[in-house]
């Protein structure tokens, strides 16, 4: 998602996540077309979770807290190809410098996901991370209890998709 190019192309998918066409970022968001994204929850060895505060320049949910890494699946890509690309773009991780993230679960498109099919992954990594200012304002490590308290007290500080993911992770026992 580097640079928030409104002309960036995404695959448009049907209700079964099958590709049916392509459209620009701007068109996909304006018309609420179904498309794809990945979110990566990054844990350290102590069980803390790294969250990013989205840049104020983002076209959706600027300044909100979200998963350590989240991004659209570009046209012609699949979910698995997108994960290392996004980890490189948003956290500065070199491909091959981290183990393959584990897929945790999938979310179906809805208003809270921005009409995205989302695959959620888990990565164990201690950092350090290089956060590009166009993508990420800042990031920090939090315990699950700290995130629970922040979500309960200030849900508007988080992206709607992160709130869905966090709720699902709590149901699955994190």
C-alpha positions in Angstrom: 0.0 0.0 0.0 3.0 2.2 -0.2 2.0 5.8 -1.0 -1.7 5.2 -1.1 -1.9 5.2 -4.9 -5.6 5.7 -5.8 -4.9 4.0 -9.2 -3.5 0.9 -7.6 -5.3 -2.2 -9.0 -7.0 -4.8 -6.9 -8.8 -8.0 -7.9 -12.6 -7.7 -7.4 -14.1 -10.9 -6.1 -17.5 -12.4 -5.7 -19.2 -13.6 -2.5 -17.2 -16.8 -2.7 -13.8 -15.0 -3.0 -13.4 -15.8 -6.7 -11.8 -13.2 -8.9 -14.4 -11.6 -11.2 -12.5 -8.5 -12.4 -10.2 -5.7 -11.5 -10.7 -2.1 -10.3 -8.6 0.8 -8.8 -8.3 1.4 -5.1 -10.5 4.5 -5.5 -13.2 2.6 -7.3 -13.2 -0.4 -5.0 -13.6 1.8 -2.0 -16.1 4.2 -3.5 -18.3 1.4 -4.9 -17.8 -1.0 -1.9 -16.7 -3.8 -4.2 -15.6 -7.0 -2.6 -11.8 -7.4 -2.5 -9.0 -9.0 -0.4 -6.6 -8.0 2.4 -4.3 -9.6 4.9 -3.6 -8.6 8.6 -0.6 -9.9 10.5 -0.6 -10.0 14.3 3.0 -9.9 15.5 3.9 -11.4 18.8 7.2 -11.3 20.8 8.5 -14.1 23.0 6.8 -12.6 26.0 3.4 -12.7 24.4 3.1 -9.0 23.8 1.5 -7.9 20.5 2.9 -5.1 18.3 0.3 -2.7 17.0 0.7 0.1 14.5 -0.9 3.5 14.6 -1.9 4.2 11.0 -0.4 7.3 9.4 -2.6 10.4 9.3 -2.1 10.3 5.5 -4.0 7.0 5.1 -7.2 7.1 3.0 -9.2 5.0 5.5 -9.0 5.2 9.3 -6.1 7.6 9.6 -4.5 7.7 13.0 -6.3 4.6 14.3 -4.5 1.6 15.9 -4.5 -1.7 13.9 -2.6 -4.9 13.5 1.1 -4.7 13.1 0.8 -5.1 9.4 -2.3 -4.8 7.2 -2.7 -4.4 3.5 -4.6 -5.1 0.3 -3.9 -8.0 -1.9 -2.9 -6.5 -5.2 -4.3 -7.6 -8.6 -2.8 -10.9 -9.6 -1.5 -11.7 -6.1 -2.7 -14.2 -3.7 -2.9 -13.9 0.1 0.3 -15.8 0.7 2.3 -13.5 -1.7 0.9 -10.4 0.0 2.0 -11.2 3.5 5.8 -10.9 3.0 5.4 -7.9 0.7 3.3 -6.1 3.4 5.7 -7.1 6.2 8.5 -5.5 4.1 6.6 -2.4 3.3 5.1 -1.7 6.7 7.6 -3.1 9.1 10.8 -3.1 7.1 11.3 -6.9 7.3 13.4 -8.4 4.6 11.8 -11.4 2.8 13.4 -14.6 4.0 14.4 -13.0 7.4 11.4 -14.3 9.2 9.5 -17.6 9.4 6.3 -18.1 7.3 3.4 -16.6 9.3 0.7 -18.9 10.5 -2.8 -18.3 9.1 -5.1 -18.0 12.1 -8.6 -17.4 10.6 -10.5 -15.7 7.9 -13.1 -12.9 8.0 -15.9 -12.4 5.4 -16.6 -9.0 3.9 -18.8 -6.6 5.8 -18.9 -2.9 6.5 -16.3 -3.3 9.3 -13.8 -5.0 7.1 -14.3 -2.4 4.3 -15.9 -5.1 2.1 -12.7 -7.1 2.3 -12.2 -10.8 2.6 -9.5 -10.8 5.3 -7.0 -13.5 6.2 -5.4 -13.0 9.6 -1.9 -14.3 10.3 0.4 -14.7 13.3 4.1 -14.0 13.2 6.6 -14.4 16.1 9.2 -11.7 15.8 11.1 -9.5 18.3 11.8 -6.6 15.9 13.3 -4.1 15.5 11.0 -2.7 12.9 11.4 0.2 10.4 8.1 2.0 10.1 7.6 4.1 7.0 5.9 7.5 7.9 3.6 7.3 4.8 2.2 4.1 6.2 2.6 4.1 10.0 2.7 7.0 12.5 4.2 4.8 15.2 4.1 1.3 16.7 4.4 -0.2 20.2 4.2 -3.5 22.1 1.1 -4.2 24.3 0.0 -7.0 26.5 -3.3 -8.6 25.6 -4.7 -7.2 28.8 -3.6 -3.7 27.8 -5.3 -4.1 24.4 -8.5 -5.5 26.1 -8.6 -2.4 28.3 -8.0 0.1 25.5 -10.6 -1.6 23.2 -13.1 -1.6 26.0 -12.4 2.1 27.0 -11.6 3.7 23.6 -12.9 1.5 20.8 -12.9 4.5 18.4 -9.1 4.5 18.6 -9.0 1.3 16.6 -9.9 0.4 13.1 -13.2 -1.5 12.7 -11.4 -4.4 11.2 -9.0 -4.6 14.1 -11.9 -4.7 16.6 -13.4 -7.6 14.6 -10.1 -9.4 14.6 -9.5 -8.8 18.3 -12.9 -10.0 19.2 -12.4 -13.2 17.2 -9.0 -13.8 18.7 -10.5 -13.5 22.2 -13.1 -16.1 21.3 -10.4 -18.4 19.9 -8.3 -18.0 23.1 -5.7 -15.7 21.6 
